């Protein structure tokens, strides 16, 4: 079966099936979303990392390659 030749028909069939499914489920009861409890912060300290180093010059950067 040459799919490229029949791709338009396959697309239209899939679109029609999606339209029918959408119409059929439009009257269905909406989904109820249950609100979950929010996250509880146990450790309130923030860890900070400080890096003290000089920046590389252009020549040093070129030497790394």
C-alpha positions as a Markdown table, in Angstrom:
| # | Residue | x | y | z |
|---|---|---|---|---|
| 1 | Unk | 0.0 | 0.0 | 0.0 |
| 2 | Unk | 1.4 | 3.3 | -1.0 |
| 3 | Unk | 0.9 | 5.4 | 2.1 |
| 4 | Unk | 2.0 | 8.7 | 0.5 |
| 5 | Unk | -0.7 | 8.3 | -2.1 |
| 6 | Unk | -3.4 | 7.7 | 0.5 |
| 7 | Unk | -2.1 | 9.9 | 3.3 |
| 8 | Unk | -4.9 | 12.5 | 2.7 |
| 9 | Unk | -7.6 | 9.9 | 3.2 |
| 10 | Unk | -5.9 | 8.5 | 6.3 |
| 11 | Unk | -5.6 | 12.1 | 7.8 |
| 12 | Unk | -9.3 | 12.8 | 7.0 |
| 13 | Unk | -10.4 | 9.5 | 8.6 |
| 14 | Unk | -8.3 | 10.3 | 11.7 |
| 15 | Unk | -9.7 | 13.8 | 11.9 |
| 16 | Unk | -13.3 | 12.6 | 11.5 |
| 17 | Unk | -12.7 | 9.9 | 14.2 |
| 18 | Unk | -11.4 | 12.6 | 16.6 |
| 19 | Unk | -14.3 | 14.8 | 15.9 |
| 20 | Unk | -16.8 | 12.0 | 16.6 |
| 21 | Unk | -15.0 | 11.1 | 19.8 |
| 22 | Unk | -15.0 | 14.7 | 20.9 |
| 23 | Unk | -18.7 | 15.1 | 20.2 |
| 24 | Unk | -19.5 | 11.8 | 22.0 |
| 25 | Unk | -17.6 | 12.7 | 25.1 |
| 26 | Unk | -18.7 | 16.4 | 25.3 |
| 27 | Unk | -21.8 | 15.6 | 27.4 |
| 28 | Unk | -19.7 | 13.5 | 29.8 |
| 29 | Unk | -19.3 | 14.6 | 33.4 |
| 30 | Unk | -16.1 | 16.7 | 33.8 |
| 31 | Unk | -13.2 | 15.3 | 35.7 |
| 32 | Unk | -13.0 | 16.5 | 39.3 |
| 33 | Unk | -9.5 | 17.4 | 40.3 |
| 34 | Unk | -8.6 | 16.8 | 43.9 |
| 35 | Unk | -6.3 | 19.4 | 45.4 |
| 36 | Unk | -3.3 | 17.9 | 46.9 |
| 37 | Unk | -1.7 | 19.1 | 50.1 |
| 38 | Unk | 1.1 | 21.6 | 49.5 |
| 39 | Unk | 4.7 | 20.6 | 50.2 |
| 40 | Unk | 6.0 | 21.2 | 53.7 |
| 41 | Unk | 9.4 | 22.8 | 54.0 |
| 42 | Unk | 11.4 | 20.8 | 56.6 |
| 43 | Unk | 14.9 | 22.4 | 56.3 |
| 44 | Unk | 14.6 | 26.2 | 55.8 |
| 45 | Unk | 18.4 | 26.8 | 55.5 |
| 46 | Unk | 19.7 | 27.6 | 52.1 |
| 47 | Unk | 23.1 | 26.2 | 51.2 |
| 48 | Unk | 25.3 | 28.6 | 49.4 |
| 49 | Unk | 28.4 | 27.6 | 47.4 |
| 50 | Unk | 31.1 | 30.3 | 46.9 |
| 51 | Unk | 33.8 | 29.7 | 44.4 |
| 52 | Unk | 36.8 | 32.0 | 44.7 |
| 53 | Unk | 39.0 | 31.7 | 41.6 |
| 54 | Unk | 40.5 | 34.2 | 39.2 |
| 55 | Unk | 38.9 | 34.4 | 35.7 |
| 56 | Unk | 40.9 | 32.9 | 32.8 |
| 57 | Unk | 42.5 | 35.3 | 30.3 |
| 58 | Unk | 41.8 | 34.9 | 26.6 |
| 59 | Unk | 45.3 | 33.2 | 26.2 |
| 60 | Unk | 44.6 | 30.8 | 29.0 |
| 61 | Unk | 41.2 | 29.9 | 27.5 |
| 62 | Unk | 42.8 | 29.3 | 24.1 |
| 63 | Unk | 45.5 | 27.1 | 25.7 |
| 64 | Unk | 42.8 | 24.7 | 27.2 |
| 65 | Unk | 41.6 | 23.6 | 23.8 |
